[in-house]
Amino acid sequence: MMPKLAAALVLLVHMLCLPAALSGAQAQEAAIPAYWDEKERLPKPDLSSLGRLRFLTTIDFPPFNFLDGDGRLAGFHVELARAICRELDIVARCQIQGLPWGELDAAMEAEQGEALLAATAVTAQTRERYAFSRPYLRFPARFAVPRASTMAEPMHAAVRGKRIGVLARSAHETMLRRYFPEARPVTYTRVDWLYDDLREGKLDGAFGDGMQLSFWLAGSNAKNCCRFAGGPYLAPEFLGHGLAIAVRQQDAALARAFDYALREIGVKGVFAELYLKYFPVSFY
């Protein structure tokens, strides 16, 4: 019988990851992460006293942030910030500045920005410095299998006795051993070696970060060998709480304003458009 924790995990997966209505071939495969209850109502914030809103982000974290061919800041986070400003009716007061990762905390401390939109981990330590919005993106674990594989949910049974590649000493290895104890983990110290063996048929599947796997599946190195199976699996105790917008502790009200904007962006389909633009192979 499936362990209770694994059953709860699968239930959480299917509750949080609902497919969006899309057109064409994408509709058959793409799934959009849904974190917001459409019935929830958040009050629209009054930001009339806010002189300006400066988002600080990185310049070298594609596809979230990067410099395009013209040297302009682009990426998922940049477009998300613009969508938030539109939803809050403060476009004229919004700015987005890119800095090297190592300079972001000092820039926030020096009050060079009001919000940090740069994949800052939500931990007990960072909560001492920042207040956070609710998560706007979480990174699930996924199985990737050869296209001809018949593995499907319930994956705890499908992987029984199967050789599943996973990075050694990673959160995903711990998660694989905890929730899928009848799999046969094959550990790797380098992810490219893991992917090579999966492509060459030396493994029955791989288990790891869904986003990284999605980029590999879409890339030329995979040679269209493989696909996702089962999942996605959200496990904050292993994988963290996802991405959220950070503000200074005294600006916690601004984080709640971002919650309102993120919820509106989600239920109106704006988030879905951005997600599919930057993650065409959905990791959900």
N, C-alpha and C positions, 0 to 999 in steps of 0.2 A: 504494500500500500504506500502511496505517496506520503512523505513526511508532512506534518502539519505546516511547518514553515514554508516548504515548497508549494503547498497548496495555496497558502496565503499570498505568496509571491506571484503565482500565476493569476490569481484573482485580481491582484493589484494591477498587473499588466493589462488585463482586458478591461478594467474599469478606466484606466488613465489614457489608454492609447486607442482612440477611436478614429476610424478612417473618415476623411473628409470627402465631400462630393467633388470629384474632379472630372475633367473631360478626357476623351481619348484613351490611349493605352495607359497613361499614368493612373487612371482611375482604378485599373485592375491591380496595381502593385503599390502605389504610393499610399502611405498612411501619415497623417499629420498628428503630432503630439498635441493632446488637448488637456490643458491644465486647469481650465476655468469652467465653473458651473454656469451655464447660460442663465440659470434662474437666480444666480447671485446678483445682488444689486449693490454697487459701491457708490457712495456719494461723489459727485463731480467736485474736485477741489477748486477752491478759489485761490488762484495764483496771481491776483492783481498786484499784490505787494512785492512780487518777485521781480527784481530788476533785470536779471538775466539768468540763463541756465546754461552753464558750460559743462558739456560732457567731455571727460578725459578718457582716452582709449589708447590702444597700442597701434603701432604702424607695421608690425611684422608677424601677424598671427592669422594668415589666410585660412579659410575664407571669411573669417570674422573681421579682420582688418588688414589692409595692405595698400600699397601705393600703386595706382593703375599706370597705364602706359604714358599718361600725361603728368605723372607725379602727384596726382590728387588722391586724397584719402578715400578709400572705398571699402566695401565689404558689408557683411550681414549686420554688424554692430552699428555701422554708420547709417544704414537705411532704417534700422530699428529706432535709433535715436531720432531721426527725422520723423518717423511715424508717430513716436511718442509726442513730439512737439506739436505735430498737427492735431493730435487727439486732445491735447491740453490747450489748444488755441494760443500757443506762445511761439509760433514759428519765428517771428521777428526778433524774439529775445533769446533764441537758441544758437549755440555755437558748439562745434565739435572739433576737438584738438587731439592730434596724435602725438604721443611721446614714446620713447623707449620704455619697455616694461619696468626697468629698474628705477625710473624716475617718477612713476605714478604716485606712489604713497607720499613722497616728499612734496609733490605738486599739490596733492589734496591737503596736506598739512599746512602748506603755505597759502591755502585758499586761492589757488589758481584755477580751481574748478569746483563745481557744486556736486557733480555726480561722476562716479567711476563705472564705466561700461567696458570692462576689460577682462572678464573671466576670473575675477577675484574669488578665490575659494571661500565658501561660507563655513567657517570653523569657529570653535570657541574663542580662538585667539583673534581672528579678524573681527568677531562680534564685539570685542573690547574696544575696537577702534571705530568701527562703522556700524550704521544701521542699514539693513538690506530690504529691498523690495522682495516680493515673492519670486520664486524662480521663474524664469521665462524660457529656459531650455534645460533639459536633463539628458544625461548620457546613459542610455541603457546598455546592458550586455546583450550580445546576440550570438547565435550559432550561424556559421557559414558552412555550407556543405556542397559537394559536387552537384551539378545540375541534375544528374541522373539519380541522385539519392532519393529514397522514399521517406526519409525521416521527416516527421511532422509531430505536432502536439498530440498527445502529451509527451514532451521531450524527455521527461525523467525515465519513461519506458523506452523511447526510441533510441536513446544513447546507451542503453544497457550493453556492456561489453564492447562498445565502439571506441576506437582510438580517436581521442579528441585533443587536438593541439591547443596549447595555452602558454602564455608567457610565464616563465618560472618566477616564483616568489611575488607574483602580482596579486592585486585584489581579485582579479578574475580567476586565478587559480584557486584561491581560497573559496570563492563563490561556487566554482564548478564542483569542488570536492564536497562542499556543504549541501548544495541543493540537488546535485546530480551524482550521488555517491556511487552509482553502478556504472558510470562511464569509466573508461581507461585513459586517464590524463597522460599526455605526452608533452613534456615541458621543453621549452626553448628559451635560450638566452637572447635571441634576436628575432624580432618580428618578421623580418624578410625571410629568414630560414623557415619559419612557421608557414608563411604564405606560399613559399616555393613548394614545400612538401604537400600542402593542400592542393595546389594546382596540379602537381604531378601524380596525384592519386595515392600518396603514401599515408594519408590520413582519411578517416571517415568524416571528419569535420574539424572546425576550429571554433574556439570560444574566446571572445574578447570584446573590446570597446566597439560598440555599434557604429559610431561615426568613423573611426579609422577603417573598419571593415568596409563601410559603404564606399569610401574613397578608393580602396583597393579593388573592390568589385567593379567599380566604374572605370578603372584605369586599364591601360594596355597590358600591364604586367599580369593581370589575372587571366587574360585571353578568354574572357567570357566563360571561364570554367565552372563558376560557382554561383550560389545564390544564398539568401538568408533562409533559415528554417526556424520555426517556433519563435517564441518571444514577441516583443521585446521584454526584457527583464529589468525592472527598476529595483534597486536595493540600496537605499541611502546608507545603510550601515557599512556597506563595502565600497560604494561608488560615489558617495558624497551627495550633496543636496542640489547639485546642478548650478547653473549660472543665474546670478541675480545682480541687480544694480546696487552699488554701494554709495552711501552718502555719509557725511559726518554725523556723529551721534546727535548733535543738537539740531540736525535737519531731518529728523525721523519723519516729520510730516510730509516732506518731499518724497520719501520712499513710499508713503501711502498714496501720494498723487500718482506715482509711477504704477502702483498696483491698479489704480483705476484705468490708466491709459493702456496698460498691458492687457487687462481684461477686455476692454473695448476692441483693441486690435485683434485679439484672439477670436472673439465671437463674430466680428465683422468680416473675417476671412483675410485680413491684411497679413497676419502672421503666417498663414498658410502660403500665401504668395511669396513672401520672403524666404520661407523655409525651403520651398521647392526650387526657388531660383538659385540658392547657394548650396543646397543638398539635394541634387536631382535624383540620387538613389537614396530614398528615405531610409534612415537607420531606425525607424519605428515600424 
